[in-house]
């Protein structure tokens, strides 16, 4: 239980710092529900954390009926990460790295946060929760599902953000997916071998 709490808090802080310090100042998009939350911020000025909670509700209804453990584990991750995303918003006012470096380091931070949370079967909600459910049904790694869903959100974001940031957002999504894949694969292999 303590390990799960530490995982949720640590992972959420990584995600929140990545979003607020690297993504928002450069108008970069992540994929999934986080990306949709960022689109709502850029287009409508809404709080991304609160938007993520609202958009995740339908997936949590499915999880309630089909994967009750994921519902409980994911609910904590959703609420804590959404809180930290909005709480760390002042970081977006600081001077940040150039857009390429921000897309790489932002992807590394977010992927690390998501990977840490997924090691204890928690998530930031939304498409991470959906990816966990799909990974349970198939033999594919959860990082692959995240990469595919993130790519669809980036394409949707094409109409909202400047075209120049789409390439860097794609680099970010690739970095998130690869980092999540590496963390979940390496630590899962270590657990199985011990």
VMD Tcl script that draws the C-alpha trace (Angstrom):
set ca {
  {0.00 0.00 0.00}
  {2.81 2.44 0.88}
  {4.60 1.53 -2.35}
  {1.44 2.36 -4.32}
  {0.99 5.72 -2.58}
  {4.63 6.64 -3.23}
  {4.24 5.52 -6.86}
  {1.13 7.66 -7.38}
  {2.63 10.78 -5.81}
  {6.05 10.43 -7.48}
  {4.59 9.58 -10.89}
  {2.06 12.42 -10.68}
  {4.76 14.95 -9.83}
  {6.88 13.82 -12.80}
  {3.86 14.16 -15.11}
  {2.83 17.56 -13.69}
  {6.33 19.05 -13.97}
  {6.73 17.70 -17.49}
  {3.43 19.23 -18.59}
  {3.80 22.59 -16.90}
  {7.50 23.27 -17.39}
  {8.10 21.74 -20.83}
  {4.79 21.39 -22.70}
  {2.55 24.35 -21.89}
  {5.14 27.13 -22.52}
  {5.86 25.65 -25.96}
  {2.22 24.77 -26.81}
  {3.20 21.12 -27.15}
  {0.65 18.35 -27.04}
  {0.84 15.01 -25.34}
  {-1.50 12.31 -26.45}
  {-4.42 10.64 -24.75}
  {-6.62 12.36 -22.21}
  {-3.71 14.57 -21.13}
  {-3.45 15.80 -24.72}
  {-7.17 16.48 -24.81}
  {-6.81 18.41 -21.56}
  {-4.02 20.47 -23.15}
  {-6.11 21.09 -26.27}
  {-8.90 22.41 -24.03}
  {-6.38 24.70 -22.31}
  {-4.95 26.08 -25.56}
  {-8.32 26.47 -27.30}
  {-10.65 27.39 -24.43}
  {-8.42 28.38 -21.51}
  {-9.74 25.53 -19.32}
  {-7.73 23.94 -16.51}
  {-6.15 20.79 -17.99}
  {-6.28 18.77 -14.74}
  {-9.99 19.34 -14.26}
  {-10.67 18.61 -17.93}
  {-8.78 15.30 -17.63}
  {-11.06 14.26 -14.76}
  {-14.23 15.09 -16.72}
  {-13.05 13.32 -19.89}
  {-11.97 10.24 -17.93}
  {-15.37 9.61 -16.35}
  {-16.75 7.33 -19.12}
  {-13.67 5.07 -18.95}
  {-14.02 4.85 -15.19}
  {-17.61 3.69 -15.60}
  {-16.36 0.87 -17.83}
  {-13.61 0.04 -15.35}
  {-16.16 -0.02 -12.51}
  {-18.08 -2.82 -14.22}
  {-15.23 -4.73 -15.91}
  {-11.97 -4.09 -14.05}
  {-12.82 -3.00 -10.52}
  {-9.16 -3.12 -9.39}
  {-8.14 -0.75 -12.18}
  {-11.01 1.52 -11.20}
  {-9.79 1.87 -7.62}
  {-6.11 2.08 -8.54}
  {-6.71 4.45 -11.43}
  {-9.07 6.71 -9.53}
  {-6.35 7.65 -7.06}
  {-3.86 8.23 -9.88}
  {-6.36 10.35 -11.81}
  {-7.25 12.58 -8.89}
  {-3.68 13.05 -7.62}
  {-2.12 13.64 -11.05}
  {-4.91 16.04 -12.09}
  {-4.47 17.94 -8.84}
  {-0.69 18.24 -9.36}
  {-1.11 19.25 -13.03}
  {-3.21 22.24 -11.99}
  {-1.19 22.88 -8.80}
  {2.14 23.11 -10.67}
  {0.70 25.50 -13.27}
  {2.96 28.39 -12.10}
  {5.91 26.45 -13.59}
  {4.51 27.25 -17.04}
  {5.39 30.91 -16.44}
  {9.11 30.16 -16.02}
  {11.65 30.34 -18.80}
  {11.91 26.91 -20.39}
  {14.25 25.11 -22.78}
  {13.96 25.41 -26.58}
  {11.13 23.45 -28.13}
  {13.16 20.39 -29.26}
  {14.78 19.97 -25.86}
  {11.40 20.58 -24.19}
  {9.76 17.89 -26.31}
  {12.49 15.38 -25.42}
  {12.70 16.17 -21.71}
  {8.95 16.68 -21.38}
  {8.41 13.25 -22.94}
  {11.02 11.73 -20.65}
  {9.40 13.26 -17.55}
  {5.84 12.28 -18.49}
  {6.86 8.79 -19.64}
  {8.77 8.25 -16.41}
  {5.78 9.36 -14.34}
  {3.35 7.17 -16.24}
  {5.77 4.21 -16.15}
  {6.28 4.53 -12.38}
  {2.53 4.56 -11.83}
  {1.86 1.64 -14.16}
  {4.35 -0.55 -12.31}
  {1.85 -0.57 -9.43}
  {-1.14 -0.91 -11.79}
  {-2.15 2.73 -11.37}
  {-2.55 5.37 -14.03}
  {-3.27 9.02 -14.63}
  {-6.66 7.97 -15.91}
  {-8.19 8.25 -19.33}
  {-6.31 6.49 -22.08}
  {-3.74 5.14 -19.61}
  {-6.59 3.28 -17.95}
  {-7.84 2.14 -21.35}
  {-4.30 1.01 -22.26}
  {-4.08 -1.03 -19.05}
  {-7.41 -2.72 -19.87}
  {-6.34 -3.46 -23.45}
  {-2.94 -4.78 -22.33}
  {-4.76 -7.18 -19.99}
  {-6.85 -8.48 -22.91}
  {-3.86 -8.90 -25.25}
  {-0.20 -9.80 -24.95}
  {0.97 -6.36 -26.10}
  {2.88 -4.00 -23.82}
  {0.87 -1.10 -22.41}
  {3.36 1.40 -23.91}
  {2.37 0.36 -27.44}
  {-1.30 1.15 -26.78}
  {-0.36 4.49 -25.27}
  {1.75 5.34 -28.32}
  {-1.13 4.54 -30.72}
  {-3.76 6.49 -28.77}
  {-1.39 9.42 -28.30}
  {-0.81 9.60 -32.04}
  {-4.55 9.95 -32.70}
  {-4.81 12.83 -30.23}
  {-1.84 14.57 -31.86}
  {-3.61 14.37 -35.22}
  {-6.74 15.85 -33.63}
  {-4.62 18.60 -32.10}
  {-3.43 19.57 -35.57}
  {-6.50 21.82 -35.92}
  {-5.89 23.57 -32.57}
  {-2.17 24.32 -32.32}
  {0.32 25.77 -34.77}
  {1.55 23.35 -37.41}
  {5.16 23.88 -36.38}
  {4.55 22.31 -32.98}
  {3.01 19.14 -34.41}
  {6.41 17.70 -35.30}
  {7.73 18.43 -31.82}
  {4.55 17.06 -30.24}
  {5.06 13.85 -32.24}
  {8.63 13.64 -30.89}
  {7.22 14.16 -27.39}
  {4.64 11.39 -27.81}
  {7.30 9.02 -29.13}
  {9.48 9.83 -26.12}
  {6.58 9.26 -23.69}
  {5.76 5.91 -25.30}
  {9.37 4.73 -25.40}
  {10.09 5.78 -21.83}
  {6.91 4.12 -20.55}
  {7.76 0.98 -22.53}
  {11.31 0.81 -21.18}
  {10.27 1.37 -17.56}
  {7.38 -1.11 -17.61}
  {9.40 -3.72 -19.54}
  {12.62 -3.51 -17.51}
  {11.02 -3.51 -14.09}
  {8.49 -6.20 -15.04}
  {11.38 -8.44 -16.20}
  {13.25 -7.79 -12.93}
  {10.18 -8.76 -10.88}
  {9.64 -11.94 -12.90}
  {13.29 -13.03 -12.58}
  {13.41 -12.51 -8.80}
}
mol new
graphics top color blue
foreach p $ca { graphics top sphere $p radius 0.5 }
foreach p [lrange $ca 0 end-1] q [lrange $ca 1 end] { graphics top cylinder $p $q radius 0.2 }
display resetview
